[in-house]
Amino acid sequence: MCSNSPKVCRHAPGQAWAAATAPPTPATTSAQRSTEQAHARYAIRGIKDVLKVWAHADVQSWTIASWLSSPQTELDDRTPRQALLDGDTADVVTLARQAAERLAS
């Protein structure tokens, strides 16, 4: 666990935590939970880029949180959060831009 403030992780200075993990389902294995918990401790690479895209849309923060945790067909049924963890930042940013534009119009 990081010793810095709850908002900033010393492993990724200056980046806000993005620990949007859903509670594990009964079908989730302990190894999966362990991996998810480890990821939740650090800032997610690319999250700032995604949030910048959403900054111009007039939506509630819950809309963005819901979008980040909802499987997307364009991401092979992964959530945008999981795609970011997998390193697919460009795909998530593009998809976020499309979603934000749809909601802004």
C-alpha positions as CSV (number, residue, x, y, z in Angstrom):
1,M,0.0,0.0,0.0
2,C,1.3,3.4,-0.8
3,S,2.3,5.7,2.1
4,N,1.3,8.9,0.3
5,S,-2.1,10.6,0.5
6,P,-5.1,8.5,-0.6
7,K,-5.3,10.5,-3.8
8,V,-1.8,10.1,-5.1
9,C,0.4,7.0,-5.4
10,R,4.1,7.3,-5.0
11,H,4.5,4.8,-7.9
12,A,2.9,7.2,-10.3
13,P,3.5,10.7,-8.9
14,G,0.9,13.3,-9.8
15,Q,-1.6,10.9,-11.1
16,A,-4.9,10.4,-9.3
17,W,-5.9,6.9,-8.4
18,A,-8.3,5.2,-10.6
19,A,-9.4,2.3,-8.4
20,A,-12.8,1.7,-9.9
21,T,-13.0,-2.0,-9.1
22,A,-16.3,-3.8,-8.8
23,P,-16.8,-6.2,-5.9
24,P,-15.7,-9.7,-6.9
25,T,-18.4,-11.9,-8.1
26,P,-18.7,-15.5,-6.7
27,A,-17.2,-16.8,-10.0
28,T,-14.1,-14.6,-9.6
29,T,-11.1,-16.7,-8.5
30,S,-8.8,-15.6,-5.8
31,A,-6.0,-15.1,-8.4
32,Q,-8.3,-12.7,-10.3
33,R,-9.2,-10.8,-7.2
34,S,-5.5,-10.6,-6.3
35,T,-4.6,-9.2,-9.7
36,E,-7.5,-6.7,-9.6
37,Q,-6.5,-5.5,-6.1
38,A,-2.9,-5.1,-7.2
39,H,-4.1,-3.0,-10.2
40,A,-6.3,-0.9,-8.0
41,R,-3.4,0.3,-5.9
42,Y,-1.8,2.2,-8.8
43,A,-2.9,4.9,-11.2
44,I,-4.1,3.4,-14.5
45,R,-1.9,4.5,-17.4
46,G,-4.0,6.5,-19.9
47,I,-6.7,7.4,-17.5
48,K,-5.8,11.1,-17.7
49,D,-6.1,11.0,-21.5
50,V,-9.6,9.4,-21.2
51,L,-10.8,11.9,-18.6
52,K,-9.6,14.8,-20.7
53,V,-11.9,13.6,-23.5
54,W,-14.8,13.5,-21.1
55,A,-14.1,16.9,-19.6
56,H,-15.8,18.7,-22.4
57,A,-19.0,16.6,-22.2
58,D,-21.7,17.9,-19.9
59,V,-22.2,14.6,-18.0
60,Q,-22.2,13.5,-14.4
61,S,-19.2,11.8,-13.0
62,W,-21.3,8.6,-12.5
63,T,-21.9,8.5,-16.3
64,I,-18.1,8.3,-16.8
65,A,-17.6,5.8,-14.0
66,S,-20.4,3.6,-15.5
67,W,-18.9,3.9,-19.0
68,L,-15.5,2.9,-17.6
69,S,-16.9,-0.2,-16.0
70,S,-19.3,-1.3,-18.7
71,P,-18.2,-3.9,-21.3
72,Q,-17.9,-2.4,-24.8
73,T,-18.2,-4.5,-28.0
74,E,-15.6,-2.3,-29.7
75,L,-13.1,-3.5,-27.0
76,D,-13.9,-7.2,-27.5
77,D,-16.4,-7.0,-24.6
78,R,-13.8,-5.7,-22.2
79,T,-14.5,-2.7,-20.0
80,P,-12.6,0.5,-20.9
81,R,-10.9,0.2,-17.5
82,Q,-9.6,-3.3,-18.4
83,A,-8.5,-2.2,-21.9
84,L,-6.5,0.6,-20.2
85,L,-4.9,-2.0,-17.9
86,D,-4.1,-4.1,-21.0
87,G,-2.4,-1.1,-22.6
88,D,-5.0,-0.2,-25.2
89,T,-5.0,3.5,-24.4
90,A,-5.5,4.7,-27.9
91,D,-8.5,2.5,-28.5
92,V,-10.1,3.6,-25.2
93,V,-9.5,7.3,-25.9
94,T,-11.1,7.0,-29.4
95,L,-14.1,5.2,-27.9
96,A,-14.4,7.8,-25.1
97,R,-14.3,10.6,-27.7
98,Q,-17.1,8.9,-29.6
99,A,-19.2,8.4,-26.5
100,A,-18.6,11.9,-25.2
101,E,-19.6,13.4,-28.6
102,R,-22.8,11.3,-28.7
103,L,-23.8,12.4,-25.2
104,A,-22.9,16.1,-25.9
105,S,-25.1,16.3,-28.9
